[in-house]
Amino acid sequence: MGFYHRAVKLLALLLFVAAQLGCTTLANRRDLYSPEPAPDSYEAMRQMTAKPQSKQSPAPKPQFR
């Protein structure tokens, strides 16, 4: 009986540790909650290395009478 009790405690501890490591929070996933990506995030790196898009002139405004 002592073996099962110890195994259940170990399983509960492992599940608790896995849950703590698997959570994404504001501290480690700032880019999920902010319109600006964190300076060290993949998205910031992608934006810096992306080719600049050609400037397009805005569409002319319609004239209302």
LUMDORO-197607 format. One record per residue: residue number from 1; z, y, x of N, C-alpha, C, O in turn; residue in one letter. Coordinates in Angstrom, 1 decimal, decimal comma. Layout:
+-------+--------+--------+--------+--------+--------+--------+--------+--------+--------+--------+--------+--------+---------+
: sevex :    n.Z :    n.Y :    n.X :   ca.Z :   ca.Y :   ca.X :    c.Z :    c.Y :    c.X :    o.Z :    o.Y :    o.X : tordren :
+-------+--------+--------+--------+--------+--------+--------+--------+--------+--------+--------+--------+--------+---------+
:   NUM :      Z :      Y :      X :      Z :      Y :      X :      Z :      Y :      X :      Z :      Y :      X :       A :
...
+-------+--------+--------+--------+--------+--------+--------+--------+--------+--------+--------+--------+--------+---------+
END
This chain:
+-------+--------+--------+--------+--------+--------+--------+--------+--------+--------+--------+--------+--------+---------+
: sevex :    n.Z :    n.Y :    n.X :   ca.Z :   ca.Y :   ca.X :    c.Z :    c.Y :    c.X :    o.Z :    o.Y :    o.X : tordren :
+-------+--------+--------+--------+--------+--------+--------+--------+--------+--------+--------+--------+--------+---------+
:     1 :    0,0 :   -1,2 :    0,8 :    0,0 :    0,0 :    0,0 :    0,0 :    1,3 :    0,9 :   -0,6 :    2,3 :    0,5 :       M :
:     2 :    0,6 :    1,2 :    2,0 :    0,7 :    2,4 :    2,9 :   -0,7 :    2,7 :    3,5 :   -0,9 :    3,9 :    3,7 :       G :
:     3 :   -1,5 :    1,7 :    3,7 :   -2,9 :    2,0 :    4,2 :   -3,7 :    2,8 :    3,2 :   -4,3 :    3,8 :    3,6 :       F :
:     4 :   -3,6 :    2,5 :    1,9 :   -4,4 :    3,3 :    0,9 :   -3,8 :    4,7 :    0,8 :   -4,6 :    5,7 :    0,6 :       Y :
:     5 :   -2,5 :    4,9 :    0,9 :   -1,9 :    6,2 :    0,8 :   -2,4 :    7,1 :    2,0 :   -2,7 :    8,2 :    1,8 :       H :
:     6 :   -2,4 :    6,5 :    3,2 :   -2,9 :    7,2 :    4,4 :   -4,4 :    7,5 :    4,3 :   -4,8 :    8,6 :    4,7 :       R :
:     7 :   -5,2 :    6,6 :    3,8 :   -6,6 :    6,8 :    3,6 :   -6,9 :    7,9 :    2,6 :   -7,8 :    8,7 :    2,8 :       A :
:     8 :   -6,2 :    7,9 :    1,5 :   -6,4 :    9,0 :    0,5 :   -6,0 :   10,3 :    1,1 :   -6,8 :   11,3 :    0,9 :       V :
:     9 :   -5,0 :   10,4 :    1,9 :   -4,6 :   11,7 :    2,5 :   -5,7 :   12,1 :    3,5 :   -6,0 :   13,3 :    3,6 :       K :
:    10 :   -6,2 :   11,2 :    4,3 :   -7,2 :   11,5 :    5,3 :   -8,5 :   12,0 :    4,6 :   -9,1 :   12,9 :    5,0 :       L :
:    11 :   -8,9 :   11,3 :    3,5 :  -10,0 :   11,7 :    2,8 :   -9,9 :   13,1 :    2,1 :  -10,8 :   13,9 :    2,2 :       L :
:    12 :   -8,7 :   13,4 :    1,6 :   -8,5 :   14,7 :    1,0 :   -8,5 :   15,8 :    2,1 :   -9,1 :   16,8 :    1,9 :       A :
:    13 :   -8,0 :   15,5 :    3,3 :   -8,1 :   16,4 :    4,4 :   -9,5 :   16,7 :    4,8 :   -9,9 :   17,8 :    5,1 :       L :
:    14 :  -10,3 :   15,6 :    4,9 :  -11,7 :   15,7 :    5,3 :  -12,5 :   16,5 :    4,3 :  -13,3 :   17,3 :    4,7 :       L :
:    15 :  -12,3 :   16,3 :    3,0 :  -13,0 :   17,0 :    2,0 :  -12,6 :   18,5 :    2,0 :  -13,4 :   19,3 :    1,8 :       L :
:    16 :  -11,3 :   18,8 :    2,3 :  -10,9 :   20,2 :    2,3 :  -11,5 :   20,9 :    3,5 :  -12,0 :   22,0 :    3,3 :       F :
:    17 :  -11,6 :   20,2 :    4,6 :  -12,2 :   20,9 :    5,8 :  -13,7 :   21,1 :    5,6 :  -14,2 :   22,1 :    5,9 :       V :
:    18 :  -14,4 :   20,1 :    5,0 :  -15,8 :   20,2 :    4,7 :  -16,0 :   21,4 :    3,7 :  -17,0 :   22,1 :    3,8 :       A :
:    19 :  -15,2 :   21,5 :    2,7 :  -15,3 :   22,6 :    1,7 :  -15,1 :   24,0 :    2,4 :  -15,8 :   24,9 :    2,1 :       A :
:    20 :  -14,2 :   24,1 :    3,3 :  -14,0 :   25,3 :    4,0 :  -15,1 :   25,7 :    5,0 :  -15,5 :   26,9 :    5,1 :       Q :
:    21 :  -15,7 :   24,7 :    5,6 :  -16,8 :   25,0 :    6,5 :  -18,2 :   25,2 :    5,8 :  -19,1 :   25,8 :    6,3 :       L :
:    22 :  -18,3 :   24,7 :    4,6 :  -19,5 :   24,8 :    3,8 :  -19,7 :   26,0 :    3,0 :  -20,7 :   26,3 :    2,5 :       G :
:    23 :  -18,6 :   26,8 :    2,9 :  -18,7 :   28,0 :    2,0 :  -19,4 :   29,1 :    2,7 :  -19,1 :   29,4 :    3,9 :       C :
:    24 :  -20,2 :   29,8 :    2,0 :  -20,8 :   31,1 :    2,5 :  -20,0 :   32,2 :    1,8 :  -19,9 :   32,3 :    0,6 :       T :
:    25 :  -19,5 :   33,1 :    2,6 :  -18,7 :   34,2 :    2,1 :  -19,3 :   35,5 :    2,5 :  -20,3 :   35,6 :    3,3 :       T :
:    26 :  -18,8 :   36,6 :    2,1 :  -19,2 :   37,9 :    2,4 :  -19,2 :   38,1 :    3,9 :  -20,0 :   38,9 :    4,5 :       L :
:    27 :  -18,2 :   37,5 :    4,6 :  -18,0 :   37,8 :    6,0 :  -19,1 :   37,1 :    6,8 :  -19,6 :   37,7 :    7,8 :       A :
:    28 :  -19,5 :   35,9 :    6,5 :  -20,5 :   35,3 :    7,3 :  -21,9 :   35,3 :    6,7 :  -22,9 :   34,8 :    7,4 :       N :
:    29 :  -22,2 :   35,8 :    5,5 :  -23,5 :   36,0 :    4,9 :  -23,6 :   37,3 :    4,3 :  -23,9 :   37,5 :    3,1 :       R :
:    30 :  -23,4 :   38,4 :    5,1 :  -23,5 :   39,7 :    4,7 :  -24,9 :   40,1 :    4,1 :  -24,9 :   40,9 :    3,2 :       R :
:    31 :  -25,9 :   39,4 :    4,5 :  -27,3 :   39,7 :    4,0 :  -27,5 :   39,3 :    2,6 :  -28,4 :   39,8 :    1,9 :       D :
:    32 :  -26,6 :   38,4 :    2,1 :  -26,7 :   38,0 :    0,7 :  -26,3 :   39,1 :   -0,3 :  -26,7 :   39,2 :   -1,4 :       L :
:    33 :  -25,4 :   40,0 :    0,2 :  -24,7 :   41,0 :   -0,7 :  -25,1 :   42,4 :   -0,4 :  -24,7 :   43,3 :   -1,1 :       Y :
:    34 :  -26,0 :   42,6 :    0,6 :  -26,3 :   44,0 :    1,0 :  -27,8 :   44,2 :    1,0 :  -28,5 :   43,2 :    1,4 :       S :
:    35 :  -28,3 :   45,3 :    0,6 :  -29,8 :   45,5 :    0,7 :  -30,2 :   45,7 :    2,2 :  -31,4 :   45,4 :    2,4 :       P :
:    36 :  -29,4 :   46,0 :    3,1 :  -29,7 :   46,1 :    4,5 :  -29,2 :   44,8 :    5,2 :  -28,1 :   44,4 :    5,0 :       E :
:    37 :  -30,1 :   44,2 :    5,9 :  -29,7 :   43,0 :    6,6 :  -28,8 :   43,3 :    7,8 :  -28,8 :   44,4 :    8,4 :       P :
:    38 :  -27,9 :   42,3 :    8,1 :  -27,1 :   42,5 :    9,3 :  -27,9 :   42,6 :   10,5 :  -29,0 :   42,0 :   10,6 :       A :
:    39 :  -27,5 :   43,4 :   11,5 :  -28,3 :   43,6 :   12,7 :  -28,6 :   42,3 :   13,5 :  -29,7 :   42,2 :   14,1 :       P :
:    40 :  -27,8 :   41,3 :   13,4 :  -28,1 :   40,0 :   14,1 :  -28,6 :   38,9 :   13,2 :  -28,6 :   37,8 :   13,6 :       D :
:    41 :  -29,1 :   39,3 :   12,0 :  -29,6 :   38,3 :   11,1 :  -31,0 :   37,9 :   11,3 :  -31,8 :   38,7 :   12,0 :       S :
:    42 :  -31,5 :   36,8 :   10,8 :  -32,8 :   36,4 :   10,9 :  -33,8 :   37,4 :   10,2 :  -34,9 :   37,7 :   10,7 :       Y :
:    43 :  -33,3 :   37,9 :    9,1 :  -34,2 :   38,8 :    8,3 :  -34,4 :   40,1 :    9,1 :  -35,5 :   40,7 :    9,1 :       E :
:    44 :  -33,4 :   40,6 :    9,8 :  -33,5 :   41,9 :   10,6 :  -34,5 :   41,6 :   11,7 :  -35,4 :   42,4 :   12,0 :       A :
:    45 :  -34,4 :   40,4 :   12,3 :  -35,3 :   40,1 :   13,4 :  -36,8 :   40,0 :   12,9 :  -37,7 :   40,4 :   13,5 :       M :
:    46 :  -36,9 :   39,4 :   11,7 :  -38,2 :   39,2 :   11,1 :  -38,8 :   40,6 :   10,8 :  -40,0 :   40,8 :   11,0 :       R :
:    47 :  -38,0 :   41,5 :   10,3 :  -38,5 :   42,8 :    9,9 :  -38,9 :   43,6 :   11,2 :  -39,9 :   44,4 :   11,1 :       Q :
:    48 :  -38,2 :   43,4 :   12,3 :  -38,5 :   44,2 :   13,5 :  -39,8 :   43,7 :   14,2 :  -40,5 :   44,4 :   14,8 :       M :
:    49 :  -40,0 :   42,4 :   14,0 :  -41,2 :   41,8 :   14,7 :  -42,4 :   41,7 :   13,8 :  -43,5 :   41,4 :   14,3 :       T :
:    50 :  -42,3 :   42,1 :   12,6 :  -43,4 :   42,0 :   11,6 :  -44,4 :   43,2 :   12,0 :  -44,0 :   44,2 :   12,5 :       A :
:    51 :  -45,7 :   42,9 :   11,8 :  -46,7 :   43,9 :   12,0 :  -46,6 :   45,0 :   11,0 :  -46,3 :   44,7 :    9,8 :       K :
:    52 :  -46,7 :   46,2 :   11,4 :  -46,7 :   47,3 :   10,4 :  -47,9 :   47,3 :    9,5 :  -49,0 :   47,0 :    9,9 :       P :
:    53 :  -47,6 :   47,5 :    8,2 :  -48,7 :   47,5 :    7,3 :  -49,4 :   48,8 :    7,3 :  -48,9 :   49,8 :    7,6 :       Q :
:    54 :  -50,7 :   48,7 :    7,0 :  -51,5 :   49,9 :    7,0 :  -51,1 :   50,8 :    5,9 :  -50,7 :   50,4 :    4,8 :       S :
:    55 :  -51,2 :   52,1 :    6,2 :  -50,8 :   53,1 :    5,1 :  -51,9 :   53,1 :    4,1 :  -53,0 :   53,3 :    4,4 :       K :
:    56 :  -51,5 :   53,0 :    2,9 :  -52,4 :   53,1 :    1,8 :  -52,1 :   54,4 :    1,0 :  -50,9 :   54,8 :    0,8 :       Q :
:    57 :  -53,1 :   55,1 :    0,6 :  -52,9 :   56,3 :   -0,1 :  -52,4 :   56,0 :   -1,5 :  -52,9 :   55,0 :   -2,1 :       S :
:    58 :  -51,5 :   56,8 :   -2,1 :  -51,0 :   56,4 :   -3,4 :  -52,1 :   56,6 :   -4,5 :  -53,0 :   57,4 :   -4,3 :       P :
:    59 :  -52,0 :   55,9 :   -5,5 :  -52,9 :   56,0 :   -6,6 :  -52,9 :   57,4 :   -7,2 :  -51,8 :   58,0 :   -7,3 :       A :
:    60 :  -54,0 :   58,0 :   -7,6 :  -54,0 :   59,3 :   -8,2 :  -53,3 :   59,3 :   -9,5 :  -53,4 :   58,3 :  -10,3 :       P :
:    61 :  -52,6 :   60,4 :   -9,8 :  -51,9 :   60,5 :  -11,0 :  -52,8 :   60,7 :  -12,2 :  -53,8 :   61,5 :  -12,0 :       K :
:    62 :  -52,6 :   60,1 :  -13,3 :  -53,5 :   60,3 :  -14,4 :  -53,3 :   61,7 :  -15,0 :  -52,2 :   62,3 :  -15,0 :       P :
:    63 :  -54,3 :   62,3 :  -15,5 :  -54,2 :   63,6 :  -16,1 :  -54,1 :   63,5 :  -17,6 :  -54,9 :   62,9 :  -18,3 :       Q :
:    64 :  -53,0 :   64,1 :  -18,1 :  -52,7 :   64,1 :  -19,5 :  -53,2 :   65,4 :  -20,1 :  -53,0 :   66,5 :  -19,5 :       F :
:    65 :  -53,8 :   65,4 :  -21,3 :  -54,2 :   66,6 :  -22,0 :  -53,4 :   66,8 :  -23,2 :  -53,7 :   67,8 :  -23,9 :       R :
+-------+--------+--------+--------+--------+--------+--------+--------+--------+--------+--------+--------+--------+---------+
END
